[in-house]
Amino acid sequence: MKQYQIAIFTFLVFNFGSAQEMGFEEYNPTSTLVVPKNEVNRAKFPFIDIHSHQYRMATQDLSALIKDMDAMHMGVMVNLSGGSGDNIKNIVANINANYPNRFVVFANVDFKDVGSPGWGKKAAQQLETDVKNGAKGLKVFKSLGLNNKDTDGNRIAVDDARLDPIWKKCADLNIPVLIHSADPKSFWDAQDSDNERWLELKTHPRRKRSATNPVPWEQIIEEQHNMFKKHPKTKFINAHMGWYANNLDKLGQLLDEMPNMYVGIGAVIAELGRQPKNANAFFAKYQDRVLFGKDSWKPEEFPMYFRVLETSDEYFPYYKKYHAFWAMYGLGLPDEVLKKLYYKNAMKLLPGLDIGLFE
């Protein structure tokens, strides 16, 4: 190597060596784009969070929650982690004694004894008791279809006929079922350079599944849809937009096929924020079928939802790079669509809420 080449190489190593060694995980540049910025810390209209989890609501001081809710204009929080039996009673007692109009609790079903004699009838009876004790709906966790096994050790499919008494009871009681099935399809795909969730799987390796673990993604989703179709009188809220927020044409087809299916936007705002025109058209067409939900209770993250839904801002960063390394754009939804998304659609599924909170 000639002397001047050595000098150049030495200069590059000493001045740029650390940058050259930086991995994709660390690369997170600040945009130099200067565009109008309209951060929204408080929703334009009061809203119902249809997808929240509070695991200590039976005993916790609710005043701290109310303070955060009021600051962001949340009218009602729906706690999906109510459990069953005495826990439902204790949660409802705590709510009624302190803030009776601000919280709703959903019950949960324990699937561990599926396969035992009379399980379906007993589970349906327990759900009816939970509703009499104040539960306003049923939440089904993603463990159904993934991890739950029957008494013989076999995976319980989402559309397992032994669960039918549960879905029928929900129709009889006129309560909604908010159900989370599977996870993003990318978790089942090869973790290679074509996988949009590569960084998430790199930083959260336990989320990665093989193509057939426990079965293909498509099978779980099909089981869920089969169950919806089999119980047309039951109202289902498909959490996370059924993992089709990245394919709104397909989601629209499914909504057309299953008029008893609604969708919640929890944890998929990043998908909507990268397709503002397409998402805006979707919300216009299906404005009566979409509900606001956040999922994880982190008050500091709600403003991202408000900004995407309410403003027409361009190219602003999402709060979790590993979840979405792309930029967000505002949908600029019209007021009537926002009102339906924020509270009107939820009020149709949860009758008895205090309408005064939303007028």
N, C-alpha and C positions, 0 to 999 in steps of 0.2 A: 504494500500500500504506500502510495506516495505521501510525502510529508504534509502537503496541504489537505489531502483527504483525511489523514489522521487528525489534523487540527479541526476539521469540520465535524468529524465523527465525535471527537471529544467534546466539542461545543454542544452538539445535539444531546449527548448523553447527560452532561451536567445541567443543561438548561431545560430539557424537555423529557428527560428519562422518566420521571415520575408520572407525567401526563400520559406518556405512551403506555405505561403499565396499568393505567386505570381501566377497570372492568366496566361492563355495561351497568352493573348494579350501582356503581358510584356516579356514572355519567347522568347528570340531571341539570342541564344548563338553564339559566334564567333567560327567558325570552327578551329580546330587544325590541319586540313589536310594541308600538305605542298606539293603543286603540281605546275608545271609551270604556270606562270601568264603572260598573254599577253593582257593588256588592249589596246583598240583601240579607240582613240579619234577622228580620222579622217578616213572616209571610204576609202577603197582601190581604189575605182573608184568614179567618180562623180555620183550623184544620183538625182532622181526626187522623191520628197515627194508627193505622190499622195493624201495624206490625211492630210491636215492641216486646221486650222481654225484661221483666222485673222479678227476680227470683226470691226476694225477701218481702214481698208486698204484704204478707200476712202480719208482719210485725213492724215494718219500717215506718219511720216518720215520713209522711208523704209531703210535708211542706216544702222540702228541698226540691222535689220533683215539680211541684206546682210553681215554684219560683222560676225554674228553667222553662217550664211550659208556657207560662205567661209571657216571659221575655221573647219567645219566638212565635207567639200567637197560636199555640196549640190548645184547642178547646178540649179534646178528649184523647186520652191515651188508652189503647187497647193492649192489655197485658196478656200475651198468648201463653204464658207459662204458669197457668193456674193450678195444674195438677188435677187432683180429684179429692172427693171426700172432705175431710176436715179442713184441708188447706183451702179449698174453695170457700167454705164457711168463714174461715178466719180472714181471708182476703176481703170478702164482701163486707164483713163486719167492720174491718178497718176502714174501708172506703166509705161506707154509710155513716160511720161515726165522725168522719172528718171532711171528706170532699165527695159527697154522694153523686155529683153530676159530672165529675171530671175523669173518672176511670171506668173501664169495662174489663172484665176478666173472661178469658176463654178456658174451658176445661181441656184436659188431655186424657187419652186412653192408653192404658198399659197393655201392650200386646204380648207380654211374656207367656201368657197361658193359652194362646191360640192353639186349638187342637184338643183342649180338654173338654169334657162333656158339658154342653150348654154354655160355652164361653160367650158366644155371640149374644144370647139373650141376657146373660148377666151383665155384660159390658154395656149393652143398650140401656138396661135398667139403671145402672150406675150413672150413665150419662144423663138420663132423665132426672135422677135425683140431684145431680150437680146443677142442672138447669133450674130446677125448683129452688135450689139454694142460691141462685143468683148468676150463674154462668150464662153468657150471652152467645156463645158459639163454641166450636171445637177446633183446636189446633192439632194438626198431625205433622210430626217432625219427619225429617228426611230419613231417619233410621228405618222407617217403613219402606221396604223395597231395597234397602242397603244392608242393614244389620239385623233387623228383627227376625227371629227364628221361632218356629212353632215348637210344640212339645216333642216332636220327632227330630228336631235339629235342622229342619229345612228352612230356607229363606222364605219369608212371607211376601208374596207378590202384592203389589198395590191393589190389584183387582181380585185378590183372593176372595172366593165366594163366602168364606167363613166370616168375612168382615161386613157383609151386606147388611146385617141387622143394625150396624152402627150408622151407615149412610141413610138407611130408611128412617131410623129414629130422628136423625137431623132434619129430614124432610117433614116428618110428623110434627116435630117441635118448632118448625120454621126457624131454625138457626143455621147460620152459615158455617161452612167448613173451610178454614184456611189451611192449605196443605202445601208442604214443601217436598218435592220429589227430586231425587238425584242432585246434581250439582252442574256447573258449567260443563258442556261437552268436552272442552279442552282438557279437562282433568283426565279423561279417558284416552285422549289422543297421544301420539308419540311426543315426547318432550324434546323437540328439535327446533331448528331455526324457523320453522313454519308455524310454530305454536304461539299464538298471541299471549298465552298465559305462562310462557316460559319463565319469566322473572318471578311470578308468583309461586310457581312450582319449585323454582330454585330456592326461594326464601322460605317457603312453607312446604317442604318435601312430603309431609304426611298427607297432603291433599292429592297427590298423584295416585292414579289407579291404572291398572293394566286395562287393556281393551275389553276384558271380560270379568272385571272385578267389581261386584260379584257376578254381574251379567253386563252385556253391552248397554251403554247409555240409552240407545234407542229403545231397548226392551222396557226399561223402567218408565220412560216417557209414554210409551204405547200402553203400558199397563194403567198408568194414571188416566189417560184419555179413555180407555175402555171403561174404567170405573165411572168417569163422568157421564159417559153415554148410557151406561147401564142404569144410572139413577138420575133421570132428567128432572125429577121434582126436587132434588137437593141442590142447593146453591153452593158452588165451590169458588173460593178465591184462590187462584193459582199464584203462589208466592213467586217473587222474582220474575214475574211475567212468564213463568213456565220455562225459563231459560231460552226464550225466543226474542228477547229484546234486541238481539243482533240480527234478527230476520223478521221484521215487522210484517212483511207480506204473508209469511207463513203463519205468524201469530193471528193475523186478521182472518185467515182461512179457518183456523181452529175456532176462533170466536164465532164465526158464522156457522160452523158445524155444531157447536155446543153452546146453545143460548143460555145454559145454566152456569157457564164459566165466566168468572170475572178475573181480573189480574191486578196484582199489587206491584208497585215499582220499587220496592225495597231492594237495596244493594245492586241495582242495575242502572242507576242514573248516569253512570259513565257511558253506557251503551247508547242511551238516548242523547246525551250531550255531544256525541260525535256525528250525529246525523240530524241536524236541526230541521231541515225541510221535510225529510221523510217522517220524522217523529211528530212534527207538527200536524202533518196530514193524518197520521194514525190517530192522534188524540182527537182531531176533529171528527173523524169517522166513528170512532169507538168511545166517544166521550162519556157514554153512560155505563161503561164496563170497566173503567180503570180507577183504582183507588190509591191514595197516597199511603205510603208506609216507608219506614226507614230501616228497620231491623235492629241493628246494634244501637244501644242507647249512648250516644256520644253527642251531646248538644252542640258542640263546636262544629260538627259535620253537617248539620241541617242547612246552614246558609248556602252550601253548594247546591242542594236540591232547589232551594228557592231561586237562586240565581239562574240555574239551567231552565227552570220552568217559567219564570216570570220575565226575565230580561231578554234582550236581543244582543247581549254582549258577545264578542268574538274572541276565540283563542285564549282561554284562561286555563290555568293548570288545575288538574284534579288533585285531591288531597292525599291519594295513595298511588305513588308511581307504580308499585308492583301490581296494582289492580288495573291501572290504565295509564300507560305511558304517553298516550295521546292527549291533545288539548280538548277543552270543552267549548261548546257554543250554546247560547241561549235559544230556547224555543219560542219565547215571546208569546205564550199562550193567551188567548183572549179571556176576559174575565169570566164569562159563563162557563167555559171549559175548565178554568181553574177552580171555580166554585164546586163543580161536579167532582173534580179530582180530589179537592181538599176535604169536602165534607158531604155533599149531597148524595153521592153514590153510596157512601158508607151508611148514611142515615137510612137509606132504603133497606139495607141489609140488617141494620141494627135498630129496629123500631124502639121507641121509648126514650131516646136521648133527649136531653133538654134543648129544644129548638132555640131557646133564648140565647144560648151561647153562640149561635151562628147567624143571628139576624142583624 
